[in-house]
């Protein structure tokens, strides 16, 4: 990583994410237990697992919203060779963006102003929004499929509309590492597919994407790489075709699983049935 005279962080196209031995707990209970997680550069990595497996917590630790706890060995989160936790908040915000699920606000702020918050790390501390900032925000809204919402108050939006605005704010940061917690939450089918196409396009442009997903078929259709958590540990990680298989999925999710092949894309398509007694 190098920096320019304003301190903006620059990473090469080969910047990948490596989280090692990450642990985190609360009230004596481990939520993450020595997790190793890799997101290859310029790829969409799906972070999968049942409810309570630690997906949201891992994203927050990677983003340094929560500190990595002590575990076996020295925990660390590095991107492009840099220790993310060691960066100042401002520098880190130039490198990564985190889209959390169900982020709400009652403040009387417009959608455009909310998206412009993503430009704060890229301007001097006392500067206001520039014309260039507003152009970036408008482009981010258009990419996220939310341009028509620009003049609305955030507090008046539906859950799906807010989700698209949160995505646009992250895009306005122009991150090299994009972390997303359930980015398709609250979205209808068309909007889910659009969101995943946006992530695919960002990865193709060199952004490293790590997205927590509940829908295994969305992951199978879009991701290059997946990390499957179970009980705060990594149950499996690797290529989609190697991880999204019955012998891996069934014990983690407690279901019967069959994997078919999509007739057009060749990607896996998963079907599920409850386990019988």
C-alpha distance (Angstrom), angle and dihedral (degrees) to the residues before:
residue distance angle dihedral
X1 . . .
X2 3.81 . .
X3 3.79 132.1 .
X4 3.79 134.1 -145.1
X5 3.79 125.7 -135.9
X6 3.81 91.5 -82.0
X7 3.80 89.9 54.4
X8 3.78 94.6 -110.1
X9 3.78 111.3 159.7
X10 3.80 117.3 -123.9
X11 3.78 123.6 -167.7
X12 3.74 130.1 -171.8
X13 3.77 123.3 -115.5
X14 3.81 89.1 -101.6
X15 3.83 94.3 62.4
X16 3.80 108.7 131.6
X17 3.79 133.4 175.3
X18 3.79 122.0 -111.2
X19 3.81 121.0 -179.8
X20 3.79 114.8 -179.9
X21 3.81 133.4 -169.9
X22 3.80 92.8 -12.9
X23 3.79 114.3 177.6
X24 3.78 130.5 172.9
X25 3.77 133.0 168.0
X26 3.77 143.9 169.5
X27 3.82 130.9 -153.1
X28 3.79 90.5 1.7
X29 3.81 93.9 -54.4
X30 3.80 121.1 115.8
X31 3.81 113.3 -131.6
X32 3.82 92.9 174.9
X33 3.79 118.9 28.5
X34 3.81 113.7 -167.1
X35 3.80 96.7 -43.4
X36 3.81 120.1 -171.4
X37 3.80 112.1 -163.8
X38 3.80 130.2 175.1
X39 3.80 127.3 -172.1
X40 3.81 110.3 -171.4
X41 3.80 118.6 -133.1
X42 3.78 117.4 -90.4
X43 3.79 93.1 7.3
X44 3.80 139.6 110.8
X45 3.79 109.1 -117.4
X46 3.78 118.0 -169.5
X47 3.80 117.8 -146.1
X48 3.79 104.2 -152.8
X49 3.77 138.0 178.2
X50 3.82 143.5 113.7
X51 3.79 122.6 -72.7
X52 3.79 110.5 -67.8
X53 3.79 94.8 21.5
X54 3.82 92.7 120.9
X55 3.81 103.7 -101.4
X56 3.82 97.7 132.5
X57 3.80 92.3 42.5
X58 3.80 92.2 51.7
X59 3.80 91.6 51.5
X60 3.80 90.8 50.6
X61 3.80 91.7 49.2
X62 3.81 91.2 49.5
X63 3.80 89.5 50.4
X64 3.84 89.3 48.6
X65 3.81 90.6 -120.8
X66 3.81 84.9 123.0
X67 3.81 122.7 28.0
X68 3.79 119.6 -116.3
X69 3.78 108.9 -109.5
X70 3.75 127.5 -134.7
X71 3.77 117.4 -82.3
X72 3.77 138.0 143.7
X73 3.79 106.2 -31.1
X74 3.78 125.6 -12.7
X75 3.83 112.9 -41.4
X76 3.76 119.4 -139.7
X77 3.79 144.9 164.6
X78 3.79 116.8 -150.4
X79 3.78 132.0 178.4
X80 3.76 120.2 -172.0
X81 3.79 87.7 -9.7
X82 3.82 93.5 -56.4
X83 3.81 124.2 118.5
X84 3.81 102.2 -121.4
X85 3.81 94.2 -159.0
X86 3.81 90.3 55.6
X87 3.81 93.3 57.2
X88 3.79 120.3 94.4
X89 3.80 113.6 -104.9
X90 3.80 90.2 -109.1
X91 3.79 94.6 51.1
X92 3.78 91.5 43.8
X93 3.83 89.9 52.9
X94 3.80 88.4 57.4
X95 3.78 90.0 55.4
X96 3.80 105.0 39.7
X97 3.78 140.6 24.1
X98 3.80 126.0 -160.9
X99 3.79 122.6 -153.9
X100 3.79 108.2 -163.5
X101 3.77 123.6 -165.4
X102 3.79 123.1 -108.0
X103 3.82 95.2 7.4
X104 3.81 104.5 168.8
X105 3.78 136.6 -177.9
X106 3.78 135.5 -172.9
X107 3.80 92.8 -164.2
X108 3.83 114.6 120.4
X109 3.79 94.2 -114.8
X110 3.78 126.3 141.6
X111 3.77 122.7 -124.7
X112 3.79 91.7 -113.5
X113 3.80 91.6 51.8
X114 3.80 90.5 48.3
X115 3.80 90.8 53.1
X116 3.81 90.9 46.5
X117 3.81 87.5 63.2
X118 3.77 85.0 76.4
X119 3.80 89.5 66.0
X120 3.83 95.4 57.6
X121 3.83 95.4 92.0
X122 3.80 90.2 54.8
X123 3.80 99.8 55.8
X124 3.79 135.7 59.6
X125 3.79 115.3 -82.3
X126 3.81 97.7 -105.6
X127 3.80 98.4 35.5
X128 3.77 122.6 111.8
X129 3.78 127.7 -140.1
X130 3.79 112.4 -58.4
X131 3.78 126.8 -151.0
X132 3.81 87.4 -106.2
X133 3.82 90.4 53.4
X134 3.78 90.8 52.2
X135 3.79 91.0 48.9
X136 3.81 90.5 52.1
X137 3.82 90.5 48.5
X138 3.80 91.9 49.9
X139 3.81 90.8 49.1
X140 3.81 90.4 49.1
X141 3.79 91.4 51.4
X142 3.79 90.8 49.4
X143 3.81 91.9 49.3
X144 3.80 91.0 49.5
X145 3.81 91.2 49.2
X146 3.81 92.8 -115.1
X147 3.80 104.9 104.8
X148 3.81 92.1 116.4
X149 3.81 88.8 60.1
X150 3.83 95.3 58.9
X151 3.80 95.8 107.8
X152 3.81 96.9 41.0
X153 3.80 124.3 102.5
X154 3.80 110.5 -109.1
X155 3.82 91.1 -133.1
X156 3.83 90.4 62.9
X157 3.80 95.9 55.2
X158 3.78 127.8 106.6
X159 3.79 119.9 -118.6
X160 3.80 92.3 -99.1
X161 3.80 92.5 47.9
X162 3.80 90.9 50.4
X163 3.78 90.2 50.3
X164 3.80 90.4 56.8
X165 3.81 90.7 48.0
X166 3.82 91.6 51.6
X167 3.80 88.1 51.7
X168 3.82 90.3 50.2
X169 3.81 92.0 50.6
X170 3.79 89.8 53.4
X171 3.80 91.6 47.5
X172 3.81 89.5 52.0
X173 3.81 88.1 60.9
X174 3.82 88.2 63.5
X175 3.84 90.9 -141.4
X176 3.78 126.5 -170.8
X177 3.81 89.1 -151.1
X178 3.81 118.3 42.8
X179 3.81 119.2 -168.2
X180 3.80 118.7 -170.3
X181 3.80 130.9 -176.2
X182 3.80 108.9 -153.8
X183 3.84 95.8 -30.0
X184 3.81 91.1 -177.4
X185 3.81 93.7 53.6
X186 3.85 111.8 131.2
X187 3.82 91.8 5.2
X188 3.80 124.8 126.5
X189 3.79 119.1 -125.7
X190 3.81 96.5 -90.6
X191 3.81 91.7 47.7
X192 3.82 91.0 47.6
X193 3.78 90.8 54.2
X194 3.80 90.7 46.6
X195 3.81 91.5 51.4
X196 3.78 91.7 50.9
X197 3.82 90.9 48.3
X198 3.81 88.3 53.8
X199 3.82 90.4 53.0
X200 3.81 90.4 47.6
X201 3.81 90.8 50.9
X202 3.82 92.4 48.2
X203 3.79 91.0 51.3
X204 3.80 90.7 48.7
X205 3.82 86.8 54.9
X206 3.80 90.8 54.5
X207 3.81 103.0 -93.2
X208 3.81 115.9 137.9
X209 3.81 107.8 -130.9
X210 3.81 126.6 -163.8
X211 3.80 113.7 179.6
X212 3.79 129.2 177.5
X213 3.80 106.8 -138.5
X214 3.79 134.6 -178.1
X215 3.80 96.1 -170.2
X216 3.79 107.1 80.3
X217 3.79 91.9 -168.8
X218 3.81 91.9 56.7
X219 3.79 87.3 50.8
X220 3.80 91.4 48.0
X221 3.80 91.7 49.6
X222 3.81 97.2 47.8
X223 3.79 114.9 18.0
X224 3.78 127.4 93.0
X225 3.79 94.2 -165.9
X226 3.80 134.3 16.8
X227 3.79 136.6 -160.2
X228 3.80 115.2 -158.9
X229 3.80 117.8 -156.6
X230 3.78 125.9 -163.1
X231 3.78 123.9 176.1
X232 3.79 92.5 -13.2
X233 3.79 94.9 -52.8
X234 3.79 134.5 94.6
X235 3.80 108.6 -98.8
X236 3.80 94.1 -180.0
X237 3.80 140.4 -16.5
X238 3.77 134.6 -173.6
X239 3.78 142.0 72.0
X240 3.80 118.1 -3.1
X241 3.81 92.8 -114.3
X242 3.81 91.3 53.3
X243 3.82 98.7 46.4
X244 3.80 105.1 33.8
X245 3.79 94.4 68.0
X246 3.82 129.1 118.6
X247 3.80 96.0 -108.9
X248 3.82 89.8 58.2
X249 3.81 101.1 34.8
X250 3.79 100.3 44.6
X251 3.83 100.2 61.1
X252 3.82 92.7 41.8
X253 3.81 97.6 48.8
X254 3.80 99.3 27.8
X255 3.81 94.2 -126.8
X256 3.76 139.0 108.8
X257 3.79 111.2 -103.9
X258 3.78 134.7 -166.2
X259 3.80 123.2 -172.4
X260 3.79 120.0 -147.4
X261 3.80 130.0 179.0
X262 3.78 121.3 -113.2
X263 3.82 106.6 -119.8
X264 3.81 94.3 -138.4
X265 3.81 106.8 31.9
X266 3.80 100.4 28.8
X267 3.81 88.3 -134.2
X268 3.81 121.6 136.7
X269 3.80 118.7 -91.7
X270 3.80 115.0 -161.9
X271 3.79 127.2 -150.8
X272 3.80 124.3 -169.8
X273 3.79 138.8 -156.3
X274 3.79 130.2 178.7
X275 3.74 116.0 -100.8
X276 3.76 113.2 -104.5
X277 3.78 120.4 -131.1
